[in-house]
Amino acid sequence: MKAVSGRILKGSGASAMSLVARTFEQLLLVPILLAVWSVDLYGEWLLISAVPIYFAMSDLGFLQAGSNELARRTSQEDEASVKRFFREYTSLASIWSLVILVFFVAAVFLVPLHDWLGLSILTPGQMKIAFVALLSGSMVSMNTSALLAGLRVRKLYHVGLTIRAVSAYLRILVTFIQVYFFAGGPVEIAIQNLIFRTLEYAVCAFMLKRVDLAPTLGLVFGRSEKLWPLLLIGMEYMLMPLAYSFSLQGMTVATGTILGAAAVAVFGTHRTLTRTATTTLQMFVQPLRAEAGLMQRNEDVPALRGLLVRLSRVTFWMSMIVAVVLVLFGGHIFRYWTHGRIEFETSVFLLLLLASVLEGIWRIAATIRLGSNRHRPLVWGFAAFSAVGVGCAFVLGPLWGLAGMATAVVIPNLAMCVLTIGSTTSLLKMTVGSYLVNIAKPPLFEAKSLFFLVQRKLF
C-alpha cells in the first residue's frame, strides 16, 4: 500500500496542478473574452466550440480500455508484448481520429451549419475556419491521451499531466495577449489552441521515446494484436463522453435553440462557476482510476475499498466547502468575474451548484469500474439519464426559462448517484449505508496523514 500511496500522491500533485490550470482556463477566459467581445459573440463562440469540446473530452472509447490493457500487460507480461501493443494501439488512435476529422471537415463545408446555429456576427468563412481548427486540436488532444497510457505504465503519468497543465497556463497567457493587444477573435483563438495541442503531443512523444516506448503516428501493417475486443469495449466507453456531450454541449445547444445566443452566455457562465465545486475531485479521479486497473484480484478488494472510502470522503468535503463558499459569495464573485455584463440568476446558480455537488459524488465512486473495464452499467446508465435530461430541457426550458434548463441538469446527476453508488458498493462487498456514513465523516485522519506524508517528503 505504501507504493500505491506514493503513486497516488505523485499523481494527485500533478492532477492538482492540472486542475488549477483547467480551472484558470475555464474561469479566466470568461472575463478575458467578455472584456473585448460582445455577449452575443461570446455566445456564438460557445455554440461553435460545443462539438470540438465534446471530442476533446472523448478518448475514442477504446483508449481507456487500451490503457487498462496496457497496464495489465506491464504487470503480467513481457516488455515485447507491452511495446507491440502500444505501437498498434497508438497507430489505431491516429487512424480513428483522422477519419473523424475528415468526416466533420467535409460535413462543415456541405451542410449549412452557420444557419442551423443561427449565427449573426461570425461570417460563414470565419465559422468554418474556427470550427475546423478547434476540431483538429481536439483530435490531437485525443492522441495525446493515448500517449498518457504509455507514460502511465512507465511511472511517468504525473509528467504527462504536468505537460498538459503548463500548456493550459501558456494558452491563457497567449489568449490574453491576442485579445487585448491584437483584437483577436474566435479564428485566432482556435488556431492558437491547435498549435498548443500539437506541442503537447510532441513533448509527450519525446518523453516516451526517451524511455523506449515510442508511439506510432500512422498505419501499421501486419498487425499482430487483436484490438477488436478493445474496440467493442471502447464503443461502450464512448457512451461516457457521449453522455457528457448531452449534459454539457447538448444543454448548450438546447439553450441556444430554446432561449437564444444571449441566454447561452448566461447559462454557460453560471455553469462554469458552479462546476468549480467538483473540479477539486479531479486531482484524485485520475490517479485512483489508474490504480483500479492494477487492483483487480479478489485479495485486492479490501485495499481498494479502503482507498475509495478515503478519497471519497476527502473529495466530498472539499466540494462541500467550495459549495458553501459559492452560496455565500457566488453572486459577488460572478458579477466581478463577468465585469457586471451578465445578470446573476440566483435560482439558476443554486440549481447548477446542486448538480455539480451530485456529479462530484458519483464521479469519484465511478472510477473503480471505469478503471478496470467493468464499466457497462455506468456508461449505459449515464447515456440514458443524460438523454432524458436534454429531453427535460425542451419541456422545462419554455416553462421556467433558464431555471428549467438548470433543473434538467440536476436530474441525470441525481440518478447517477443512485446507480453508481449502488453498483460500486456491491462490487466492493460493502453496503450503500456504510459507504454514505463513511464519506460523511470529516476527513480529519486523512488530513493528518497527508500532512505528515508531505512533511516527510519535504524535510
Secondary structure, 3 states (H helix, E strand, C coil): CHHHHHHHHHHHHHHHHHHHHHHHHHHHHHHHHHCCCCHHHHHHHHHHCHHHHHHHHCCCCHHHHHHHHHHHHHHHCCHHHHHHHHHHHHHHHHHHHHHHHHHHHHHHHHCCHHHHCCCCCCCHHHHHHHHHHHHHHHHHHHHHHHHHHHHHHCCCHHHHHHHHHHHHHHHHHHHHHHHHHHCCCHHHHHHHHHHHHHHHHHHHHHHHHHCCCCCCCCCCCCCCCCCHHHHHHHHHHCHHHHHHHHHHHHHHHHHHHHHCHHHHHHHHHHHHHHCHHHHCCHHHHHHHHHHHCCCCCHHHHHHHHHHHHHHHHHHHHHHHHHHHHHHHHHHHHHHHHCCCCCCCCHHHHHHHHHHHHHHHHHHHHHHHHHCCCCCHHHHHHHHHHHHHHHHHHHHHHHHHCHHHHHHHHHHHHHHHHHHHHHHHHHHCCCCHHHHHHHHHCCCHHHHHHHHHHHHHHHC
